[in-house]
Structures are given as structure tokens and as C-alpha cells.
Amino acid sequence: MNFKEFKESLKFRKYKNWKIIIRFIEYKLKNFFIDILVNLNRFKFNSKEIIDLGTFKDNSYINFFLYSLKNEYDFAYKNDENAKKLFRRIGFFNFFKHTISNSNLNINSKIKINMSTPSENDSELSIDTNYFEYFYNKKKFLHKNNIVMPYFMYPRIYNSFYKKINIIKKPNFKLRVFFSGSVVEDGYSNFYWKQEPEKFPNRIKIINSILKEFKKEIYLINSSKDLKTSNFSNKKIILCLHDKIMKKTSYKLNFKNNFNLLSQSCFNLTCPGVVMPLCHHLIEGIKVGSIPITNCENLLLPNLNSENSIQYSNLNEIIQKIYEALDMHNDKILEMRSKVQEYYKINLSPESFKQNFKKTISEKRNNKIICCDDHGSINGMV
């Protein structure tokens, strides 16, 4: 990435030029050392069956894909400039433990994955990132032997934190609705989903409507210290809002605190991202059993329903659905919570994907994996 491209990637952060220059120097130094580390990995040999990724394309789904399959497969990559992108995505530990340069492979019995474009080659398993087109135009995909990769949490969670997520059966019934996320005006106010614009209002409109309607019921978290205050435990709606662009790891709540609140909350409010309706928050909440208040019920497979979610279809309806969540009986919450956790285990978990993947491989047919690559999956949809 040259300086012009690097500067463009930071446009929402509103850095001054001197800070951009410093960050660019840091980027170049890190890139130099990563190059050394990647080359060291060329001398390792595999002990498991191989999934050959070929040239890595910096796909956001790779963290979930690797986590789901790493216990039974090693991942080979072409040792080119893009290998450094793979290193950055999955981290030092996963790179050296679970990957190998395909220049070291002396066997033909490997599973080839085409991550670039859908292929008709019977010897390759294609990854098709037209995720939203699949849900809006399923007829186009009916003749294919496809499986759908579940949408995933924030990708870096799978690098080392996933096993630390605590699952509890009974929530804190006082903490009814929780949302934590960015509300940067320049990014989230521009969201527009032309397929269903009324159903998917942007995040800024959603949060502003809730702040206006439920002002007396809301507690705003400004730092992790706020979790210890008495006011925090007396409010039914907890919001942790970030109005500046920053790394996820620099948020007011770290992964541990965020998931603890999600686990305790009865309901998890989900809002669109910057460019697409789905957001990682939806899956993170479902994982721990926090009942989603969502408009994305038809963008997961199988679709969410009234037994495992509260669904809204426009901006006005969100207010009505939050009142429904605030008034819901505890027994009903427990019943729905159990179904949410079951839904995740059967349909969205890494284990469920692994079983579908192994079945696909065993059938040896020209299959595709339909998956969401975040911003890379919105071509033609906005």
C-alpha cells in the first residue's frame, strides 16, 4: 500500500498530516518485520490434511473459516505479497501453528479452495461471496450444490478469544436491552439499502430514536469504570456508544466486558453497519443467548423467527418492539433465550460449519460455499 492509498484508508479518522505520516512509517516497519516472519514459515512441514488457499485475497471470513477447520486441517497459501495479509488477519500464533507455504507441499491429495472467483473446476471448491444476492435471488443458486457459511462475529475474536466467551443460562432480568458499537456520523448516517430502504434505517436514526423515547431508562457507558456504579444496575437499557473511529481493541469495553454484558442482557439490539444490514453484533449476541431485536431475520440461514428473535421492519416499529422487550415476562425470556442458544449451536457455530464442510468434501461434487465477506459482498446491492 503506497502513501496515497494508506491516507485514503484513514479518511474517517480525521488525522492531521503529521500523524498520518507517523502511522505510515509504523505500517512500513511492521510490514518489513512481517515479511521476515512469513519467510521463516517456509521451512515448516505439515502433519494434517491440507486446504490450499492459493493466493490469499484478504477476506474477512478467513478467521471463522480457519477456526472452524484448524483441528483437522492445515492451511496452505501461495508465498507471495498477499501472504502478509493472511498473517495480519489470523495473527502470529495461528499463522505459525496452522499454515504452511504451498511451495513445501509434495502431495496432490489436498483440498483446493478458489477464493477469487466462482469456479466450474471439479477439483476446486469455490467460495462465492455474493451472500446478499443469494438471499435476495435464491433461484439463481438453486441448481448449485451450495452450502452457506454462517455469518460470523468480529473476525479477530476467533484468533484467541472465542473459547473464553462465557455462556450463562439465566440473564440479569433488570438489564433488558444492550447495544455497544460505533455511531460515527460520517460513516453510519450514509447507509442506504436500496432493496428495502424502509426496513433498514441507518444506525444513527435508530440510536437517536431510542435515546429520545427511552431517555429515563438508558444508561450510557463512557468507560469500563461505569460498570461499577449504582446507576448502571438501575437502568433497563445499556448503551455503549463510540463517536470516533478507533480500533475495536480500543473500545470502552474490551472483549471480556462486552461479552459479559451481552451474556447478562435479555435482549441485544442490532443495527446496520456502514454499508450493509448485517453486523457482527447480531452473531455475538446470539452466541451467548441474548435475544436479538433485529431486522435481519431473513439474512441468516435458516431465517430467525418469532420464537428466537424480536423483529422490526421500520423505524417506528423499533420503539414498539423495545417496549415489548421491557415488558416481557421472565419465563418467556428464558424460553426464547434457550432457543437462541440452540439456534447458534445448530446453525451458526464453527462446529456446525465444520460438519457441513466435511460432508461437502466427502461428496466430491462441484460445490460452492456462499459466504459474507463484509464490504466485499455488497457489489450490486447498494
RAZIUR-V916735 format. One record per residue. N is the residue number from 0. RES is the residue in one small letter. SS is DSSP state (H for helix, E for strand, L for the rest). D_LAST is the distance of its C-alpha to the last C-alpha in Angstrom with 1 decimal. Layout:
n->N res->RES ss->SS d_last->D_LAST
n->N res->RES ss->SS d_last->D_LAST
This chain:
n->0 res->m ss->L d_last->26.5
n->1 res->n ss->L d_last->28.2
n->2 res->f ss->H d_last->28.7
n->3 res->k ss->H d_last->26.0
n->4 res->e ss->H d_last->23.3
n->5 res->f ss->H d_last->24.9
n->6 res->k ss->H d_last->24.8
n->7 res->e ss->H d_last->21.2
n->8 res->s ss->H d_last->20.5
n->9 res->l ss->L d_last->22.4
n->10 res->k ss->H d_last->20.9
n->11 res->f ss->H d_last->20.1
n->12 res->r ss->H d_last->23.6
n->13 res->k ss->L d_last->25.3
n->14 res->y ss->L d_last->28.2
n->15 res->k ss->L d_last->31.1
n->16 res->n ss->H d_last->31.8
n->17 res->w ss->H d_last->34.8
n->18 res->k ss->H d_last->32.9
n->19 res->i ss->H d_last->30.2
n->20 res->i ss->H d_last->33.2
n->21 res->i ss->H d_last->34.8
n->22 res->r ss->H d_last->31.6
n->23 res->f ss->H d_last->31.3
n->24 res->i ss->H d_last->34.9
n->25 res->e ss->H d_last->34.4
n->26 res->y ss->H d_last->31.5
n->27 res->k ss->H d_last->33.8
n->28 res->l ss->H d_last->36.7
n->29 res->k ss->H d_last->34.8
n->30 res->n ss->H d_last->33.5
n->31 res->f ss->H d_last->37.1
n->32 res->f ss->H d_last->38.4
n->33 res->i ss->H d_last->35.6
n->34 res->d ss->H d_last->36.5
n->35 res->i ss->H d_last->40.1
n->36 res->l ss->H d_last->39.2
n->37 res->v ss->H d_last->37.0
n->38 res->n ss->H d_last->39.9
n->39 res->l ss->H d_last->42.3
n->40 res->n ss->H d_last->40.3
n->41 res->r ss->H d_last->41.3
n->42 res->f ss->H d_last->44.8
n->43 res->k ss->L d_last->43.8
n->44 res->f ss->L d_last->44.4
n->45 res->n ss->L d_last->42.7
n->46 res->s ss->L d_last->44.3
n->47 res->k ss->L d_last->41.6
n->48 res->e ss->E d_last->39.7
n->49 res->i ss->E d_last->37.1
n->50 res->i ss->E d_last->33.3
n->51 res->d ss->E d_last->32.6
n->52 res->l ss->L d_last->29.1
n->53 res->g ss->L d_last->30.0
n->54 res->t ss->L d_last->28.0
n->55 res->f ss->L d_last->25.9
n->56 res->k ss->L d_last->22.3
n->57 res->d ss->L d_last->21.9
n->58 res->n ss->L d_last->19.9
n->59 res->s ss->L d_last->19.5
n->60 res->y ss->L d_last->20.8
n->61 res->i ss->H d_last->24.1
n->62 res->n ss->H d_last->25.8
n->63 res->f ss->H d_last->25.5
n->64 res->f ss->H d_last->26.3
n->65 res->l ss->H d_last->29.4
n->66 res->y ss->H d_last->30.6
n->67 res->s ss->H d_last->30.5
n->68 res->l ss->H d_last->32.6
n->69 res->k ss->L d_last->34.6
n->70 res->n ss->L d_last->37.8
n->71 res->e ss->L d_last->38.2
n->72 res->y ss->E d_last->36.6
n->73 res->d ss->E d_last->36.6
n->74 res->f ss->E d_last->33.6
n->75 res->a ss->E d_last->34.3
n->76 res->y ss->E d_last->32.3
n->77 res->k ss->L d_last->32.9
n->78 res->n ss->L d_last->34.8
n->79 res->d ss->L d_last->32.7
n->80 res->e ss->L d_last->30.9
n->81 res->n ss->L d_last->28.1
n->82 res->a ss->H d_last->30.7
n->83 res->k ss->H d_last->30.6
n->84 res->k ss->H d_last->26.9
n->85 res->l ss->H d_last->28.1
n->86 res->f ss->H d_last->30.9
n->87 res->r ss->H d_last->28.8
n->88 res->r ss->H d_last->26.5
n->89 res->i ss->H d_last->29.2
n->90 res->g ss->H d_last->32.0
n->91 res->f ss->H d_last->35.7
n->92 res->f ss->H d_last->37.2
n->93 res->n ss->H d_last->34.7
n->94 res->f ss->H d_last->34.6
n->95 res->f ss->H d_last->38.4
n->96 res->k ss->H d_last->39.0
n->97 res->h ss->H d_last->36.5
n->98 res->t ss->E d_last->35.6
n->99 res->i ss->E d_last->37.6
n->100 res->s ss->E d_last->37.4
n->101 res->n ss->H d_last->37.3
n->102 res->s ss->H d_last->40.0
n->103 res->n ss->H d_last->42.3
n->104 res->l ss->L d_last->41.8
n->105 res->n ss->L d_last->44.6
n->106 res->i ss->L d_last->43.5
n->107 res->n ss->L d_last->41.5
n->108 res->s ss->L d_last->40.9
n->109 res->k ss->E d_last->37.5
n->110 res->i ss->E d_last->34.1
n->111 res->k ss->E d_last->31.8
n->112 res->i ss->E d_last->28.1
n->113 res->n ss->E d_last->25.7
n->114 res->m ss->L d_last->22.8
n->115 res->s ss->L d_last->21.5
n->116 res->t ss->L d_last->20.7
n->117 res->p ss->L d_last->21.5
n->118 res->s ss->L d_last->25.2
n->119 res->e ss->L d_last->27.7
n->120 res->n ss->L d_last->30.5
n->121 res->d ss->L d_last->32.6
n->122 res->s ss->L d_last->33.7
n->123 res->e ss->E d_last->30.3
n->124 res->l ss->E d_last->28.0
n->125 res->s ss->E d_last->24.4
n->126 res->i ss->E d_last->21.5
n->127 res->d ss->E d_last->18.3
n->128 res->t ss->L d_last->15.2
n->129 res->n ss->L d_last->12.9
n->130 res->y ss->H d_last->13.4
n->131 res->f ss->H d_last->10.6
n->132 res->e ss->H d_last->11.2
n->133 res->y ss->H d_last->14.8
n->134 res->f ss->H d_last->14.6
n->135 res->y ss->H d_last->12.8
n->136 res->n ss->L d_last->14.9
n->137 res->k ss->H d_last->18.0
n->138 res->k ss->H d_last->20.3
n->139 res->k ss->H d_last->19.0
n->140 res->f ss->H d_last->20.4
n->141 res->l ss->L d_last->23.5
n->142 res->h ss->L d_last->25.8
n->143 res->k ss->L d_last->25.2
n->144 res->n ss->E d_last->27.2
n->145 res->n ss->E d_last->24.4
n->146 res->i ss->E d_last->24.5
n->147 res->v ss->E d_last->21.7
n->148 res->m ss->L d_last->22.1
n->149 res->p ss->L d_last->21.8
n->150 res->y ss->L d_last->19.3
n->151 res->f ss->L d_last->21.4
n->152 res->m ss->L d_last->22.7
n->153 res->y ss->L d_last->22.3
n->154 res->p ss->L d_last->23.3
n->155 res->r ss->L d_last->26.5
n->156 res->i ss->H d_last->28.0
n->157 res->y ss->H d_last->28.9
n->158 res->n ss->H d_last->30.8
n->159 res->s ss->H d_last->33.7
n->160 res->f ss->L d_last->33.0
n->161 res->y ss->H d_last->32.0
n->162 res->k ss->H d_last->35.6
n->163 res->k ss->H d_last->36.4
n->164 res->i ss->L d_last->34.2
n->165 res->n ss->L d_last->36.6
n->166 res->i ss->L d_last->36.2
n->167 res->i ss->L d_last->38.3
n->168 res->k ss->L d_last->39.0
n->169 res->k ss->L d_last->39.7
n->170 res->p ss->L d_last->37.5
n->171 res->n ss->L d_last->38.8
n->172 res->f ss->L d_last->38.7
n->173 res->k ss->L d_last->38.8
n->174 res->l ss->L d_last->35.5
n->175 res->r ss->L d_last->33.2
n->176 res->v ss->E d_last->29.7
n->177 res->f ss->E d_last->28.4
n->178 res->f ss->E d_last->25.3
n->179 res->s ss->E d_last->25.2
n->180 res->g ss->E d_last->22.4
n->181 res->s ss->E d_last->21.0
n->182 res->v ss->L d_last->20.3
n->183 res->v ss->L d_last->19.9
n->184 res->e ss->H d_last->18.9
n->185 res->d ss->H d_last->17.3
n->186 res->g ss->H d_last->14.8
n->187 res->y ss->H d_last->14.2
n->188 res->s ss->L d_last->14.4
n->189 res->n ss->L d_last->11.3
n->190 res->f ss->L d_last->9.0
n->191 res->y ss->L d_last->6.9
n->192 res->w ss->L d_last->5.6
n->193 res->k ss->L d_last->5.7
n->194 res->q ss->L d_last->7.7
n->195 res->e ss->L d_last->10.2
n->196 res->p ss->L d_last->10.1
n->197 res->e ss->L d_last->13.9
n->198 res->k ss->L d_last->14.2
n->199 res->f ss->L d_last->12.1
n->200 res->p ss->L d_last->13.5
n->201 res->n ss->L d_last->13.2
n->202 res->r ss->H d_last->16.1
n->203 res->i ss->H d_last->18.1
n->204 res->k ss->H d_last->18.5
n->205 res->i ss->H d_last->19.5
n->206 res->i ss->H d_last->22.0
n->207 res->n ss->H d_last->23.5
n->208 res->s ss->H d_last->24.1
n->209 res->i ss->H d_last->25.9
n->210 res->l ss->H d_last->27.9
n->211 res->k ss->H d_last->29.0
n->212 res->e ss->H d_last->30.0
n->213 res->f ss->L d_last->31.6
n->214 res->k ss->H d_last->33.1
n->215 res->k ss->H d_last->36.5
n->216 res->e ss->H d_last->35.1
n->217 res->i ss->E d_last->33.0
n->218 res->y ss->E d_last->34.2
n->219 res->l ss->E d_last->32.2
n->220 res->i ss->L d_last->32.9
n->221 res->n ss->L d_last->33.5
n->222 res->s ss->L d_last->35.2
n->223 res->s ss->H d_last->36.6
n->224 res->k ss->H d_last->39.9
n->225 res->d ss->H d_last->38.5
n->226 res->l ss->H d_last->38.6
n->227 res->k ss->H d_last->42.4
n->228 res->t ss->L d_last->42.8
n->229 res->s ss->H d_last->44.1
n->230 res->n ss->H d_last->41.4
n->231 res->f ss->H d_last->38.8
n->232 res->s ss->H d_last->40.6
n->233 res->n ss->L d_last->41.0
n->234 res->k ss->L d_last->37.4
n->235 res->k ss->L d_last->35.3
n->236 res->i ss->E d_last->31.8
n->237 res->i ss->E d_last->31.3
n->238 res->l ss->E d_last->28.5
n->239 res->c ss->E d_last->28.2
n->240 res->l ss->E d_last->25.8
n->241 res->h ss->E d_last->25.1
n->242 res->d ss->L d_last->24.3
n->243 res->k ss->L d_last->24.6
n->244 res->i ss->L d_last->22.8
n->245 res->m ss->L d_last->25.1
n->246 res->k ss->L d_last->25.7
n->247 res->k ss->H d_last->25.4
n->248 res->t ss->H d_last->29.1
n->249 res->s ss->H d_last->30.0
n->250 res->y ss->L d_last->28.7
n->251 res->k ss->L d_last->31.3
n->252 res->l ss->L d_last->31.5
n->253 res->n ss->L d_last->32.0
n->254 res->f ss->H d_last->31.0
n->255 res->k ss->H d_last->34.3
n->256 res->n ss->H d_last->34.2
n->257 res->n ss->H d_last->30.6
n->258 res->f ss->H d_last->31.3
n->259 res->n ss->H d_last->34.7
n->260 res->l ss->H d_last->33.1
n->261 res->l ss->H d_last->30.5
n->262 res->s ss->H d_last->33.4
n->263 res->q ss->H d_last->35.4
n->264 res->s ss->L d_last->32.8
n->265 res->c ss->L d_last->32.7
n->266 res->f ss->E d_last->29.0
n->267 res->n ss->E d_last->26.0
n->268 res->l ss->E d_last->23.3
n->269 res->t ss->L d_last->19.8
n->270 res->c ss->L d_last->16.8
n->271 res->p ss->L d_last->13.2
n->272 res->g ss->L d_last->12.9
n->273 res->v ss->L d_last->11.5
n->274 res->v ss->L d_last->8.0
n->275 res->m ss->L d_last->8.3
n->276 res->p ss->L d_last->10.6
n->277 res->l ss->L d_last->13.4
n->278 res->c ss->L d_last->15.9
n->279 res->h ss->H d_last->19.2
n->280 res->h ss->H d_last->21.2
n->281 res->l ss->H d_last->20.8
n->282 res->i ss->H d_last->22.6
n->283 res->e ss->H d_last->25.1
n->284 res->g ss->H d_last->26.2
n->285 res->i ss->H d_last->26.5
n->286 res->k ss->H d_last->28.6
n->287 res->v ss->H d_last->31.2
n->288 res->g ss->L d_last->31.1
n->289 res->s ss->L d_last->29.6
n->290 res->i ss->E d_last->28.3
n->291 res->p ss->E d_last->24.5
n->292 res->i ss->E d_last->23.4
n->293 res->t ss->E d_last->19.9
n->294 res->n ss->L d_last->17.1
n->295 res->c ss->L d_last->16.0
n->296 res->e ss->H d_last->19.1
n->297 res->n ss->H d_last->17.4
n->298 res->l ss->H d_last->15.5
n->299 res->l ss->L d_last->18.9
n->300 res->l ss->L d_last->21.5
n->301 res->p ss->L d_last->23.7
n->302 res->n ss->L d_last->21.9
n->303 res->l ss->L d_last->23.4
n->304 res->n ss->L d_last->25.8
n->305 res->s ss->L d_last->28.0
n->306 res->e ss->L d_last->30.6
n->307 res->n ss->L d_last->28.6
n->308 res->s ss->E d_last->26.1
n->309 res->i ss->E d_last->25.6
n->310 res->q ss->E d_last->22.4
n->311 res->y ss->L d_last->20.8
n->312 res->s ss->L d_last->18.4
n->313 res->n ss->L d_last->18.2
n->314 res->l ss->H d_last->19.4
n->315 res->n ss->H d_last->23.0
n->316 res->e ss->H d_last->23.3
n->317 res->i ss->H d_last->22.9
n->318 res->i ss->H d_last->26.2
n->319 res->q ss->H d_last->28.0
n->320 res->k ss->H d_last->26.9
n->321 res->i ss->H d_last->28.2
n->322 res->y ss->H d_last->31.5
n->323 res->e ss->H d_last->31.7
n->324 res->a ss->H d_last->31.3
n->325 res->l ss->H d_last->34.0
n->326 res->d ss->H d_last->36.4
n->327 res->m ss->L d_last->36.0
n->328 res->h ss->L d_last->39.3
n->329 res->n ss->H d_last->39.9
n->330 res->d ss->H d_last->40.8
n->331 res->k ss->H d_last->37.6
n->332 res->i ss->H d_last->35.7
n->333 res->l ss->H d_last->37.8
n->334 res->e ss->H d_last->37.1
n->335 res->m ss->H d_last->33.4
n->336 res->r ss->H d_last->33.5
n->337 res->s ss->H d_last->35.4
n->338 res->k ss->H d_last->32.9
n->339 res->v ss->H d_last->30.0
n->340 res->q ss->H d_last->32.0
n->341 res->e ss->H d_last->32.9
n->342 res->y ss->H d_last->29.3
n->343 res->y ss->H d_last->28.5
n->344 res->k ss->H d_last->31.6
n->345 res->i ss->H d_last->31.1
n->346 res->n ss->H d_last->27.4
n->347 res->l ss->H d_last->25.8
n->348 res->s ss->L d_last->28.7
n->349 res->p ss->H d_last->29.4
n->350 res->e ss->H d_last->32.5
n->351 res->s ss->H d_last->30.7
n->352 res->f ss->H d_last->28.4
n->353 res->k ss->H d_last->31.5
n->354 res->q ss->H d_last->33.3
n->355 res->n ss->H d_last->30.5
n->356 res->f ss->H d_last->30.3
n->357 res->k ss->H d_last->34.1
n->358 res->k ss->H d_last->34.2
n->359 res->t ss->H d_last->31.7
n->360 res->i ss->H d_last->33.8
n->361 res->s ss->H d_last->37.0
n->362 res->e ss->H d_last->35.9
n->363 res->k ss->L d_last->35.3
n->364 res->r ss->L d_last->32.9
n->365 res->n ss->L d_last->29.9
n->366 res->n ss->E d_last->27.4
n->367 res->k ss->E d_last->23.9
n->368 res->i ss->E d_last->22.6
n->369 res->i ss->E d_last->19.1
n->370 res->c ss->L d_last->17.8
n->371 res->c ss->L d_last->15.1
n->372 res->d ss->L d_last->15.1
n->373 res->d ss->H d_last->13.1
n->374 res->h ss->H d_last->10.9
n->375 res->g ss->H d_last->11.9
n->376 res->s ss->H d_last->10.4
n->377 res->i ss->L d_last->6.6
n->378 res->n ss->L d_last->7.1
n->379 res->g ss->L d_last->5.9
n->380 res->m ss->L d_last->3.8
n->381 res->v ss->L d_last->0.0
